[in-house]
Amino acid sequence: MKIDKRIPPTTPSKVSATRAKTADKTEKGGKTPAASADSLTLTESSSRLRALEGELAQVDITDSAKVEAVKAAVANGTFAVDAEVVADRLIDHTKETLRKRPRKK
């Protein structure tokens, strides 16, 4: 089980898809529909938020000191696994998976 704490960057895919649909309508009909006059304006805080999301996506969240300590413990044979913790997390993961599963009618 891999745990990834990274936040996926937001993309303006909906805006691009809307522009593509409008372009298709324009080409087919020959006239620009009234909806093409719509515009999108981002506030300063929204623009800043997008920039921060991009910066966060670039941050490495790996604790290299901890990774090295675990590698050394495994190599030395001193790495101890707490079976109770592993079992509890497996049970929690299974419960979560079962909750998300679509129910049959």
Long-range contacts (C-beta under 8 A, 24 or more apart in sequence): 1-89, 1-93, 5-61, 6-57, 6-61, 7-53, 7-56, 7-57, 8-57, 9-53, 9-54, 9-57, 10-50, 10-53, 15-40
